[in-house]
């Protein structure tokens, strides 16, 4: 009898001890960060204010992920545009190419190969003019490309036709992004700013976008004009950017002062050919950025311009300033519109060459002299004289 009483007491003690252990473990499991607890005036267990702050700080650190480097290459492609984004995200590297340089050049493919690029995730063509879409067919021929983004606008040129043929032959998907579309490419976020709908005006319908990488951002507007810049300001989309690429190669048709004020860039970059025949960048645009004390760098002056950022800070590698300007002969050649291989748009810059005559000119190629243009209906001796006097049309050797 005495033995049974002793055993019963021992079992009771063990049960009480086990119950206390369970309560302690539950409290510890509810206190995820093992933060010390204290009692309030009513005796309830509460977390101290000091420990709350420490816990919040710890959670913030967990949320703030350190970004790998983003490198943005503003390529020197003469009087054209081509920009490469290289985004590193742990073991992945993403490549995004915005525009592909001028059709007369061959800079883009060698530049990409020097960087050991083997795959391009997205090629974005701002608009189908020859100085922006010019080397797309070469890029698609040399690299596997995941997607090509373009508007539905078309151009009447051999350069455009070659580009479209190359897209069709490639395995790349095709997309027509619209204003308001947002894309995450690894840690890089792209927001399309323009256009919402195409109008058929190639420059004005340039695909424009904002790229956000941590605290650093970039803005590109292709050849969009001041009117389109104002439209972008009216949309509830991100505009402010650390780095602004000037619209239309630094032309005074773009970079409206109000737009620049809202973008509020720390630096600005433009892409243009040295001593180009258009006078880009225009003096009033240069003066605007000088007045605002915003450093302005151009590929015509510095060649390739490279920006590297970790999402917090950035550095600019603008290379050595070009010292030598073009000779008069080189300037004349740069201003020349070679009637044997110029695009339709370029041919229409020649006096007396309209839409129909540009088509006829292309059909009768090649020519041995500018005087041979007399074969085109409506181009007589008087107009040949005007064309020669203007000095734009030429035959390159």
TORTI-687849 format. One record per residue (C-alpha): residue number from 0; x, y, z. Coordinates in nm, 3 decimals, m for minus. Example, Ala and Ser with C-alpha at 12.3 -4.5 7.8 and 13.67 -1.06 7.14 Angstrom:
<nodes>
+------+---------+---------+---------+
! resi !    east !   north !      up !
+------+---------+---------+---------+
!    0 !   1.230 !  m0.450 !   0.780 !
!    1 !   1.367 !  m0.106 !   0.714 !
+------+---------+---------+---------+
</nodes>
This chain:
<nodes>
+------+---------+---------+---------+
! resi !    east !   north !      up !
+------+---------+---------+---------+
!    0 !   0.000 !   0.000 !   0.000 !
!    1 !   0.280 !   0.241 !   0.099 !
!    2 !   0.469 !   0.152 !  m0.224 !
!    3 !   0.160 !   0.242 !  m0.438 !
!    4 !   0.131 !   0.587 !  m0.272 !
!    5 !   0.501 !   0.660 !  m0.334 !
!    6 !   0.471 !   0.561 !  m0.705 !
!    7 !   0.160 !   0.778 !  m0.749 !
!    8 !   0.340 !   1.083 !  m0.602 !
!    9 !   0.642 !   1.028 !  m0.830 !
!   10 !   0.418 !   1.009 !  m1.142 !
!   11 !   0.243 !   1.333 !  m1.041 !
!   12 !   0.576 !   1.514 !  m0.999 !
!   13 !   0.694 !   1.392 !  m1.342 !
!   14 !   0.372 !   1.508 !  m1.510 !
!   15 !   0.402 !   1.857 !  m1.357 !
!   16 !   0.764 !   1.882 !  m1.470 !
!   17 !   0.672 !   1.778 !  m1.827 !
!   18 !   0.388 !   2.031 !  m1.838 !
!   19 !   0.625 !   2.314 !  m1.734 !
!   20 !   0.870 !   2.209 !  m2.009 !
!   21 !   0.598 !   2.227 !  m2.275 !
!   22 !   0.492 !   2.579 !  m2.173 !
!   23 !   0.852 !   2.700 !  m2.184 !
!   24 !   0.907 !   2.554 !  m2.532 !
!   25 !   0.587 !   2.714 !  m2.668 !
!   26 !   0.698 !   3.056 !  m2.543 !
!   27 !   1.036 !   3.008 !  m2.708 !
!   28 !   0.879 !   2.901 !  m3.038 !
!   29 !   0.652 !   3.206 !  m3.042 !
!   30 !   0.957 !   3.428 !  m2.985 !
!   31 !   1.113 !   3.358 !  m3.330 !
!   32 !   1.418 !   3.575 !  m3.285 !
!   33 !   1.487 !   3.456 !  m2.930 !
!   34 !   1.425 !   3.815 !  m2.813 !
!   35 !   1.410 !   3.867 !  m2.433 !
!   36 !   1.054 !   3.933 !  m2.309 !
!   37 !   0.926 !   4.147 !  m2.023 !
!   38 !   0.596 !   4.183 !  m1.835 !
!   39 !   0.369 !   4.487 !  m1.865 !
!   40 !   0.173 !   4.643 !  m1.575 !
!   41 !  m0.107 !   4.387 !  m1.606 !
!   42 !   0.141 !   4.104 !  m1.583 !
!   43 !   0.116 !   4.009 !  m1.951 !
!   44 !   0.433 !   3.908 !  m2.128 !
!   45 !   0.539 !   4.179 !  m2.380 !
!   46 !   0.843 !   4.254 !  m2.590 !
!   47 !   1.052 !   4.551 !  m2.473 !
!   48 !   1.071 !   4.860 !  m2.700 !
!   49 !   1.447 !   4.818 !  m2.725 !
!   50 !   1.411 !   4.461 !  m2.845 !
!   51 !   1.135 !   4.560 !  m3.088 !
!   52 !   1.376 !   4.804 !  m3.255 !
!   53 !   1.648 !   4.541 !  m3.267 !
!   54 !   1.408 !   4.290 !  m3.422 !
!   55 !   1.287 !   4.543 !  m3.685 !
!   56 !   1.646 !   4.628 !  m3.771 !
!   57 !   1.727 !   4.260 !  m3.817 !
!   58 !   1.426 !   4.210 !  m4.046 !
!   59 !   1.527 !   4.515 !  m4.258 !
!   60 !   1.873 !   4.374 !  m4.305 !
!   61 !   1.721 !   4.046 !  m4.425 !
!   62 !   1.504 !   4.230 !  m4.680 !
!   63 !   1.787 !   4.447 !  m4.815 !
!   64 !   1.957 !   4.216 !  m5.060 !
!   65 !   2.297 !   4.313 !  m5.189 !
!   66 !   2.291 !   4.353 !  m5.566 !
!   67 !   2.561 !   4.235 !  m5.803 !
!   68 !   2.695 !   4.478 !  m6.061 !
!   69 !   2.494 !   4.622 !  m6.347 !
!   70 !   2.708 !   4.751 !  m6.634 !
!   71 !   2.561 !   4.978 !  m6.901 !
!   72 !   2.763 !   5.023 !  m7.220 !
!   73 !   2.685 !   5.328 !  m7.435 !
!   74 !   2.861 !   5.213 !  m7.752 !
!   75 !   3.040 !   5.444 !  m7.990 !
!   76 !   2.854 !   5.362 !  m8.312 !
!   77 !   2.897 !   5.692 !  m8.492 !
!   78 !   2.575 !   5.870 !  m8.584 !
!   79 !   2.358 !   5.596 !  m8.439 !
!   80 !   2.252 !   5.436 !  m8.113 !
!   81 !   2.337 !   5.112 !  m7.933 !
!   82 !   2.336 !   5.046 !  m7.560 !
!   83 !   2.400 !   4.717 !  m7.378 !
!   84 !   2.281 !   4.629 !  m7.027 !
!   85 !   2.477 !   4.352 !  m6.850 !
!   86 !   2.295 !   4.242 !  m6.535 !
!   87 !   2.456 !   3.996 !  m6.295 !
!   88 !   2.233 !   3.812 !  m6.052 !
!   89 !   2.425 !   3.546 !  m5.859 !
!   90 !   2.504 !   3.276 !  m6.117 !
!   91 !   2.297 !   3.436 !  m6.394 !
!   92 !   2.396 !   3.714 !  m6.636 !
!   93 !   2.131 !   3.890 !  m6.845 !
!   94 !   2.199 !   4.093 !  m7.160 !
!   95 !   1.963 !   4.357 !  m7.296 !
!   96 !   2.054 !   4.546 !  m7.614 !
!   97 !   1.874 !   4.874 !  m7.688 !
!   98 !   1.916 !   4.963 !  m8.057 !
!   99 !   2.182 !   4.818 !  m8.284 !
!  100 !   2.373 !   5.106 !  m8.440 !
!  101 !   2.383 !   5.253 !  m8.789 !
!  102 !   2.356 !   5.038 !  m9.101 !
!  103 !   2.685 !   5.174 !  m9.238 !
!  104 !   2.882 !   5.053 !  m8.936 !
!  105 !   2.999 !   4.721 !  m8.798 !
!  106 !   3.072 !   4.801 !  m8.434 !
!  107 !   2.806 !   4.616 !  m8.236 !
!  108 !   2.890 !   4.248 !  m8.301 !
!  109 !   3.267 !   4.291 !  m8.236 !
!  110 !   3.192 !   4.486 !  m7.918 !
!  111 !   2.963 !   4.212 !  m7.787 !
!  112 !   3.214 !   3.942 !  m7.876 !
!  113 !   3.490 !   4.129 !  m7.691 !
!  114 !   3.266 !   4.112 !  m7.383 !
!  115 !   3.225 !   3.734 !  m7.432 !
!  116 !   2.850 !   3.771 !  m7.477 !
!  117 !   2.702 !   3.440 !  m7.589 !
!  118 !   2.330 !   3.505 !  m7.547 !
!  119 !   2.113 !   3.818 !  m7.561 !
!  120 !   1.793 !   3.796 !  m7.361 !
!  121 !   1.620 !   4.095 !  m7.521 !
!  122 !   1.691 !   4.323 !  m7.816 !
!  123 !   1.482 !   4.640 !  m7.802 !
!  124 !   1.458 !   4.852 !  m8.117 !
!  125 !   1.340 !   5.203 !  m8.038 !
!  126 !   1.221 !   5.262 !  m8.396 !
!  127 !   1.302 !   5.126 !  m8.744 !
!  128 !   1.524 !   5.406 !  m8.876 !
!  129 !   1.853 !   5.284 !  m9.024 !
!  130 !   2.070 !   5.442 !  m8.751 !
!  131 !   1.888 !   5.244 !  m8.480 !
!  132 !   1.796 !   4.914 !  m8.646 !
!  133 !   2.096 !   4.915 !  m8.879 !
!  134 !   2.297 !   4.619 !  m8.747 !
!  135 !   2.013 !   4.406 !  m8.612 !
!  136 !   2.046 !   4.145 !  m8.888 !
!  137 !   2.416 !   4.104 !  m8.802 !
!  138 !   2.337 !   4.064 !  m8.431 !
!  139 !   2.071 !   3.801 !  m8.499 !
!  140 !   2.307 !   3.619 !  m8.732 !
!  141 !   2.585 !   3.597 !  m8.470 !
!  142 !   2.397 !   3.554 !  m8.140 !
!  143 !   2.107 !   3.356 !  m7.999 !
!  144 !   1.841 !   3.607 !  m7.895 !
!  145 !   1.549 !   3.535 !  m7.664 !
!  146 !   1.315 !   3.819 !  m7.761 !
!  147 !   1.298 !   4.115 !  m7.999 !
!  148 !   1.086 !   4.412 !  m7.893 !
!  149 !   0.969 !   4.659 !  m8.157 !
!  150 !   0.667 !   4.870 !  m8.236 !
!  151 !   0.436 !   4.771 !  m8.521 !
!  152 !   0.566 !   5.061 !  m8.732 !
!  153 !   0.741 !   4.972 !  m9.056 !
!  154 !   0.993 !   5.146 !  m9.281 !
!  155 !   1.039 !   5.144 !  m9.658 !
!  156 !   1.408 !   5.055 !  m9.666 !
!  157 !   1.631 !   4.761 !  m9.742 !
!  158 !   1.779 !   4.795 !  m9.393 !
!  159 !   1.437 !   4.739 !  m9.237 !
!  160 !   1.359 !   4.450 !  m9.470 !
!  161 !   1.688 !   4.278 !  m9.379 !
!  162 !   1.610 !   4.320 !  m9.011 !
!  163 !   1.261 !   4.170 !  m9.045 !
!  164 !   1.394 !   3.876 !  m9.247 !
!  165 !   1.655 !   3.813 !  m8.977 !
!  166 !   1.389 !   3.817 !  m8.704 !
!  167 !   1.174 !   3.568 !  m8.894 !
!  168 !   1.470 !   3.334 !  m8.950 !
!  169 !   1.579 !   3.350 !  m8.587 !
!  170 !   1.425 !   3.162 !  m8.295 !
!  171 !   1.358 !   3.488 !  m8.113 !
!  172 !   1.012 !   3.567 !  m7.979 !
!  173 !   0.858 !   3.897 !  m8.087 !
!  174 !   0.680 !   4.149 !  m7.864 !
!  175 !   0.531 !   4.497 !  m7.902 !
!  176 !   0.557 !   4.657 !  m7.557 !
!  177 !   0.321 !   4.941 !  m7.467 !
!  178 !   0.336 !   5.228 !  m7.218 !
!  179 !   0.269 !   5.099 !  m6.868 !
!  180 !   0.414 !   4.752 !  m6.924 !
!  181 !   0.658 !   4.650 !  m6.650 !
!  182 !   0.919 !   4.377 !  m6.687 !
!  183 !   1.155 !   4.228 !  m6.429 !
!  184 !   1.479 !   4.098 !  m6.575 !
!  185 !   1.657 !   3.956 !  m6.274 !
!  186 !   1.691 !   4.248 !  m6.030 !
!  187 !   1.648 !   4.506 !  m6.310 !
!  188 !   1.301 !   4.651 !  m6.360 !
!  189 !   1.202 !   4.801 !  m6.695 !
!  190 !   0.896 !   5.025 !  m6.726 !
!  191 !   0.780 !   5.116 !  m7.077 !
!  192 !   0.697 !   5.487 !  m7.090 !
!  193 !   0.600 !   5.530 !  m7.455 !
!  194 !   0.417 !   5.474 !  m7.687 !
!  195 !   0.072 !   5.372 !  m7.570 !
!  196 !  m0.033 !   5.343 !  m7.935 !
!  197 !   0.159 !   5.387 !  m8.257 !
!  198 !   0.085 !   5.678 !  m8.490 !
!  199 !   0.303 !   5.582 !  m8.786 !
!  200 !   0.555 !   5.856 !  m8.708 !
!  201 !   0.877 !   5.662 !  m8.654 !
!  202 !   1.079 !   5.903 !  m8.438 !
!  203 !   0.777 !   6.009 !  m8.234 !
!  204 !   0.677 !   5.648 !  m8.165 !
!  205 !   1.020 !   5.553 !  m8.026 !
!  206 !   0.998 !   5.288 !  m7.755 !
!  207 !   1.105 !   5.471 !  m7.440 !
!  208 !   1.171 !   5.311 !  m7.104 !
!  209 !   1.285 !   5.363 !  m6.746 !
!  210 !   1.528 !   5.110 !  m6.593 !
!  211 !   1.549 !   5.080 !  m6.213 !
!  212 !   1.835 !   4.901 !  m6.039 !
!  213 !   1.830 !   4.947 !  m5.664 !
!  214 !   1.862 !   5.321 !  m5.604 !
!  215 !   2.012 !   5.392 !  m5.949 !
!  216 !   1.800 !   5.445 !  m6.259 !
!  217 !   1.834 !   5.508 !  m6.632 !
!  218 !   1.606 !   5.671 !  m6.890 !
!  219 !   1.601 !   5.620 !  m7.268 !
!  220 !   1.369 !   5.788 !  m7.519 !
!  221 !   1.513 !   5.698 !  m7.861 !
!  222 !   1.436 !   5.981 !  m8.106 !
!  223 !   1.116 !   6.093 !  m7.932 !
!  224 !   1.054 !   6.468 !  m7.954 !
!  225 !   0.950 !   6.730 !  m7.698 !
!  226 !   0.582 !   6.656 !  m7.764 !
!  227 !   0.629 !   6.292 !  m7.664 !
!  228 !   0.836 !   6.395 !  m7.362 !
!  229 !   0.539 !   6.599 !  m7.242 !
!  230 !   0.311 !   6.298 !  m7.293 !
!  231 !   0.546 !   6.090 !  m7.076 !
!  232 !   0.527 !   6.354 !  m6.803 !
!  233 !   0.148 !   6.328 !  m6.801 !
!  234 !   0.153 !   5.953 !  m6.735 !
!  235 !   0.177 !   5.817 !  m6.382 !
!  236 !   0.499 !   5.632 !  m6.461 !
!  237 !   0.854 !   5.666 !  m6.325 !
!  238 !   1.043 !   5.952 !  m6.492 !
!  239 !   1.312 !   6.060 !  m6.247 !
!  240 !   1.645 !   5.898 !  m6.334 !
!  241 !   2.007 !   5.908 !  m6.227 !
!  242 !   2.130 !   5.887 !  m6.587 !
!  243 !   1.948 !   6.033 !  m6.889 !
!  244 !   2.033 !   5.949 !  m7.247 !
!  245 !   1.945 !   6.254 !  m7.454 !
!  246 !   1.671 !   6.205 !  m7.708 !
!  247 !   1.752 !   6.216 !  m8.082 !
!  248 !   2.131 !   6.228 !  m8.040 !
!  249 !   2.117 !   6.559 !  m7.854 !
!  250 !   1.897 !   6.734 !  m8.112 !
!  251 !   1.702 !   7.045 !  m8.014 !
!  252 !   1.387 !   6.857 !  m8.118 !
!  253 !   1.418 !   6.677 !  m7.781 !
!  254 !   1.527 !   6.756 !  m7.423 !
!  255 !   1.250 !   6.997 !  m7.330 !
!  256 !   1.367 !   7.195 !  m7.022 !
!  257 !   1.058 !   7.089 !  m6.823 !
!  258 !   1.123 !   6.725 !  m6.909 !
!  259 !   1.489 !   6.749 !  m6.804 !
!  260 !   1.380 !   6.919 !  m6.482 !
!  261 !   1.140 !   6.636 !  m6.397 !
!  262 !   1.391 !   6.364 !  m6.485 !
!  263 !   1.643 !   6.548 !  m6.266 !
!  264 !   1.946 !   6.346 !  m6.384 !
!  265 !   2.285 !   6.350 !  m6.217 !
!  266 !   2.456 !   6.296 !  m6.553 !
!  267 !   2.348 !   6.292 !  m6.918 !
!  268 !   2.484 !   6.099 !  m7.216 !
!  269 !   2.424 !   6.132 !  m7.589 !
!  270 !   2.525 !   5.919 !  m7.887 !
!  271 !   2.641 !   6.102 !  m8.199 !
!  272 !   2.903 !   6.083 !  m8.472 !
!  273 !   3.199 !   6.315 !  m8.461 !
!  274 !   3.139 !   6.627 !  m8.675 !
!  275 !   2.808 !   6.480 !  m8.795 !
!  276 !   2.619 !   6.667 !  m9.065 !
!  277 !   2.321 !   6.730 !  m8.833 !
!  278 !   2.523 !   6.936 !  m8.585 !
!  279 !   2.431 !   6.702 !  m8.296 !
!  280 !   2.433 !   6.777 !  m8.013 !
!  281 !   2.280 !   7.119 !  m8.075 !
!  282 !   2.425 !   7.418 !  m7.896 !
!  283 !   2.109 !   7.507 !  m7.705 !
!  284 !   2.091 !   7.154 !  m7.562 !
!  285 !   2.454 !   7.172 !  m7.448 !
!  286 !   2.382 !   7.510 !  m7.289 !
!  287 !   2.073 !   7.372 !  m7.110 !
!  288 !   2.275 !   7.105 !  m6.929 !
!  289 !   2.561 !   7.345 !  m6.859 !
!  290 !   2.313 !   7.588 !  m6.700 !
!  291 !   2.176 !   7.308 !  m6.482 !
!  292 !   2.531 !   7.199 !  m6.393 !
!  293 !   2.463 !   6.844 !  m6.520 !
!  294 !   2.774 !   6.674 !  m6.664 !
!  295 !   2.721 !   6.584 !  m7.030 !
!  296 !   2.919 !   6.308 !  m7.201 !
!  297 !   2.900 !   6.215 !  m7.570 !
!  298 !   3.028 !   5.919 !  m7.768 !
!  299 !   3.153 !   6.164 !  m8.032 !
!  300 !   3.392 !   6.304 !  m7.773 !
!  301 !   3.476 !   6.009 !  m7.548 !
!  302 !   3.399 !   5.698 !  m7.754 !
!  303 !   3.245 !   5.410 !  m7.557 !
!  304 !   3.100 !   5.525 !  m7.225 !
!  305 !   3.050 !   5.260 !  m6.955 !
!  306 !   2.860 !   5.297 !  m6.626 !
!  307 !   2.890 !   5.036 !  m6.352 !
!  308 !   2.664 !   5.029 !  m6.046 !
!  309 !   2.587 !   4.808 !  m5.748 !
!  310 !   2.247 !   4.972 !  m5.709 !
!  311 !   2.378 !   5.218 !  m5.451 !
!  312 !   2.662 !   5.404 !  m5.616 !
!  313 !   2.793 !   5.422 !  m5.972 !
!  314 !   3.109 !   5.502 !  m6.159 !
!  315 !   3.156 !   5.634 !  m6.512 !
!  316 !   3.433 !   5.512 !  m6.739 !
!  317 !   3.429 !   5.755 !  m7.029 !
!  318 !   3.771 !   5.675 !  m7.168 !
!  319 !   4.012 !   5.930 !  m7.305 !
!  320 !   3.879 !   6.238 !  m7.477 !
!  321 !   3.915 !   6.221 !  m7.853 !
!  322 !   4.173 !   6.475 !  m7.963 !
!  323 !   4.156 !   6.468 !  m8.339 !
!  324 !   3.873 !   6.618 !  m8.538 !
!  325 !   3.780 !   6.513 !  m8.889 !
!  326 !   3.953 !   6.662 !  m9.189 !
!  327 !   3.751 !   6.854 !  m9.447 !
!  328 !   3.760 !   6.546 !  m9.671 !
!  329 !   3.625 !   6.329 !  m9.390 !
!  330 !   3.354 !   6.583 !  m9.311 !
!  331 !   3.247 !   6.583 !  m9.676 !
!  332 !   3.238 !   6.204 !  m9.678 !
!  333 !   3.034 !   6.197 !  m9.355 !
!  334 !   2.782 !   6.435 !  m9.511 !
!  335 !   2.764 !   6.231 !  m9.833 !
!  336 !   2.451 !   6.033 !  m9.917 !
!  337 !   2.581 !   5.744 ! m10.123 !
!  338 !   2.313 !   5.689 ! m10.386 !
!  339 !   2.425 !   5.329 ! m10.435 !
!  340 !   2.341 !   5.207 ! m10.083 !
!  341 !   2.159 !   5.480 !  m9.891 !
!  342 !   1.819 !   5.399 !  m9.740 !
!  343 !   1.503 !   5.543 !  m9.887 !
!  344 !   1.473 !   5.786 !  m9.595 !
!  345 !   1.824 !   5.915 !  m9.656 !
!  346 !   1.772 !   5.946 ! m10.031 !
!  347 !   1.466 !   6.161 !  m9.970 !
!  348 !   1.694 !   6.416 !  m9.802 !
!  349 !   1.839 !   6.491 ! m10.147 !
!  350 !   1.680 !   6.780 ! m10.333 !
!  351 !   1.414 !   6.677 ! m10.591 !
!  352 !   1.406 !   6.318 ! m10.456 !
!  353 !   1.062 !   6.243 ! m10.317 !
!  354 !   0.893 !   5.917 ! m10.223 !
!  355 !   0.836 !   5.783 ! m10.577 !
!  356 !   1.174 !   5.899 ! m10.710 !
!  357 !   1.352 !   5.738 ! m10.415 !
!  358 !   1.189 !   5.406 ! m10.508 !
!  359 !   1.292 !   5.452 ! m10.871 !
!  360 !   1.646 !   5.545 ! m10.767 !
!  361 !   1.680 !   5.225 ! m10.564 !
!  362 !   1.538 !   5.018 ! m10.849 !
!  363 !   1.799 !   5.146 ! m11.101 !
!  364 !   2.108 !   5.090 ! m10.883 !
!  365 !   2.406 !   5.087 ! m10.921 !
!  366 !   2.523 !   5.422 ! m11.059 !
!  367 !   2.868 !   5.527 ! m11.173 !
!  368 !   2.806 !   5.899 ! m11.122 !
!  369 !   2.547 !   6.138 ! m10.981 !
!  370 !   2.467 !   6.243 ! m11.340 !
!  371 !   2.327 !   5.891 ! m11.397 !
!  372 !   2.024 !   5.994 ! m11.192 !
!  373 !   1.889 !   6.142 ! m11.514 !
!  374 !   1.755 !   5.793 ! m11.586 !
!  375 !   1.483 !   5.862 ! m11.328 !
!  376 !   1.162 !   6.005 ! m11.467 !
!  377 !   1.139 !   6.378 ! m11.394 !
!  378 !   1.511 !   6.429 ! m11.324 !
!  379 !   1.637 !   6.642 ! m11.611 !
!  380 !   1.959 !   6.844 ! m11.660 !
!  381 !   1.832 !   7.133 ! m11.446 !
!  382 !   1.753 !   6.911 ! m11.150 !
!  383 !   2.078 !   6.717 ! m11.191 !
!  384 !   2.254 !   7.053 ! m11.166 !
!  385 !   2.062 !   7.136 ! m10.845 !
!  386 !   2.149 !   6.796 ! m10.693 !
!  387 !   2.521 !   6.839 ! m10.770 !
!  388 !   2.523 !   7.194 ! m10.636 !
!  389 !   2.355 !   7.083 ! m10.311 !
!  390 !   2.644 !   6.838 ! m10.258 !
!  391 !   2.455 !   6.570 ! m10.065 !
!  392 !   2.438 !   6.301 ! m10.332 !
!  393 !   2.760 !   6.118 ! m10.408 !
!  394 !   2.920 !   5.792 ! m10.516 !
!  395 !   3.154 !   5.653 ! m10.250 !
!  396 !   3.467 !   5.484 ! m10.379 !
+------+---------+---------+---------+
</nodes>
